[in-house]
Amino acid sequence: MLNDFQKSAGFTLIEVMIVLAIIVIATTWGLPSYRAWIQNTQFTMLPNLLRTACKKPNPKR
């Protein structure tokens, strides 16, 4: 006969579904914030990139 540890090894379908539901809820909740963060980063990065590209090279280096 199998002992108790061997019987309970692994996850049940309900446990996997609950974890998957938590991941979906967290992703749905966090995705708009992540998209806004990416857009803000791109908007601040572009002017800095343009300033750097338009600078004259420093001849002292």
NORRAJO-V991558 format. One record per residue. N is the residue number from 1. SS is DSSP state (a for helix, b for strand, c for the rest). PSI is psi in radians with two decimals (NA if undefined). D_FIRST is the distance of its C-alpha to the first C-alpha in whole Angstrom. Layout:
n = [N:N]
ss = [SS:SS]
psi = [PSI:PSI]
d_first = [D_FIRST:D_FIRST]
This chain:
n = [1:2:3:4:5:6:7:8:9:10:11:12:13:14:15:16:17:18:19:20:21:22:23:24:25:26:27:28:29:30:31:32:33:34:35:36:37:38:39:40:41:42:43:44:45:46:47:48:49:50:51:52:53:54:55:56:57:58:59:60:61]
ss = [c:c:c:a:a:a:a:c:c:c:c:c:a:a:a:a:a:a:a:a:a:a:a:a:a:a:a:a:a:a:a:a:a:a:a:a:a:a:a:a:a:a:a:a:a:a:a:a:a:a:a:a:a:a:c:c:c:c:c:c:c]
psi = [2.65:2.45:3.10:-0.62:-0.73:-0.53:-0.63:0.22:2.30:-3.11:2.60:2.88:-0.67:-0.76:-0.74:-0.72:-0.66:-0.78:-0.73:-0.70:-0.69:-0.73:-0.74:-0.76:-0.77:-0.68:-0.76:-0.63:-0.65:-0.32:-0.76:-0.68:-0.70:-0.74:-0.73:-0.70:-0.75:-0.78:-0.75:-0.69:-0.73:-0.67:-0.58:-0.47:-0.61:-0.86:-0.68:-0.70:-0.72:-0.71:-0.74:-0.70:-0.52:-0.14:2.55:2.51:2.53:2.01:-0.19:-0.32:NA]
d_first = [0:4:6:10:12:10:10:13:15:18:21:21:24:26:26:27:30:31:31:33:35:36:37:39:41:42:43:45:46:47:49:52:52:51:54:57:56:56:60:61:60:62:65:65:65:67:70:69:69:72:74:72:73:77:77:80:79:79:82:81:78]
